[in-house]
């Protein structure tokens, strides 16, 4: 329908599903009054996922070209 590659669409759905646990824990912290923990969880969770994912991709790329 939109001519989007099915691999990219699948990865997008997978990334969204992987964030459900983060969402539940952040909302729980916020409801219990730990607002600073919830706010830091919003940023640190995504940053950690990005750094690990990007780092692993770079390592695999450098090993395969070496």
Secondary structure in CASP SS format (residue, H / E / C, confidence):
PFRMAT SS
TARGET T0000
AUTHOR 0000-0000-0000
METHOD secondary structure of the structure
MODEL  1
X C 1.00
X C 1.00
X C 1.00
X C 1.00
X C 1.00
X H 1.00
X H 1.00
X H 1.00
X H 1.00
X H 1.00
X H 1.00
X H 1.00
X H 1.00
X H 1.00
X H 1.00
X H 1.00
X H 1.00
X H 1.00
X C 1.00
X H 1.00
X H 1.00
X H 1.00
X H 1.00
X H 1.00
X H 1.00
X H 1.00
X H 1.00
X H 1.00
X H 1.00
X H 1.00
X H 1.00
X C 1.00
X C 1.00
X C 1.00
X H 1.00
X H 1.00
X H 1.00
X H 1.00
X H 1.00
X H 1.00
X H 1.00
X H 1.00
X H 1.00
X H 1.00
X H 1.00
X H 1.00
X H 1.00
X H 1.00
X H 1.00
X H 1.00
X H 1.00
X H 1.00
X H 1.00
X H 1.00
X H 1.00
X H 1.00
X H 1.00
X H 1.00
X H 1.00
X H 1.00
X H 1.00
X H 1.00
X H 1.00
X H 1.00
X H 1.00
X C 1.00
END
